[in-house]
Amino acid sequence: MTLTFPNRSRSFDEAGQRVRFIGHDGMFEVPFSVESDALSTAAAGEAHYLAAFDAARATIHDVAREIYGNARRAVYVLTAADFR
């Protein structure tokens, strides 16, 4: 099955300094997060990270699909290195 992102919700994890979002592979939920360092934003803070995520959503989803296709894990954390 193909990884999809039908739910546009996302949240900021202050403790982990990352934005969390969910993908779906058929009926299975696949948890993802993007480290704040991977989101290019001049300012810090929840609103800025969420806005940066929204601006790069298509690219983030493409990278998530690529990483998901390479190996199955319980949780996927996207880093700045994944976007190079």
N, C-alpha and C positions, 0 to 999 in steps of 0.2 A: 504494500500500500504506500501511497505517497504521503509525506508529512505536510499537513495543512495548518493554517492559523486562522480558523473561523472566528475566534474570540479576540477582539482587539484590545482587551483589557491588559494592563501591565501595572506593576507596582514597584515602588522603590524600597529596597531593603537597606535601611540606614546602617545596621550593624555590619552587613556584608559589603556595603558600598557597591550595590549592583541593582540593576533593573531586572525584575522577574517577569516571565511571560510563559504561556503554555502553548505547545503545539499538539496536534492530534494525528495519530497514525491509526486510522480506522476508529475503533472505539476506545483506544488507549490514549490517555493524556501523557504528554512528554514534557517534563519541566525543564525550562531553560532559564538562564540568567546571563546578563551582559555586565561585565565589570565596568565600573564608572570610568576607568582609564581608557576603555575602548570607545567611549562616547566623546566625540570631540565637542567640547563646550568650554567657553572661556570662563564661565562662572560655575561654582559648585552649588549643590543643594538639590533637593528633590524635584522642584519644578523645572530646573534647568536640565537635569538628567532625563526626566520624562519627556521634555520637549525635544531633546537631542535624539532620544529613542524614536519618537514619532517621526522626526525628520528623516531618519535613516532606516525606518521600518522595513522597507523592501530589501535593502541590502542585508540587514540583520537576519531576516527570514531566509534569504538565499544562503548565507553563511551557515545558519542553523541547519538547513536541509543538507548541505554538503557534509557537515560534521556528523550529523545523524546517520547519513548514509555510509560513513566510513567505519563506525563502530557503535555498538549498542551499549549505553550506560544507563544508570539510574537517574542521574542528573547531568545536565550539560551546562558548563560555564564557558561562555565565549569571552576571550581575552583580546587585547589589542593585536596580538600576533595573528589571530585568526582572520583579521581584516586586511592583511598585507598581501 
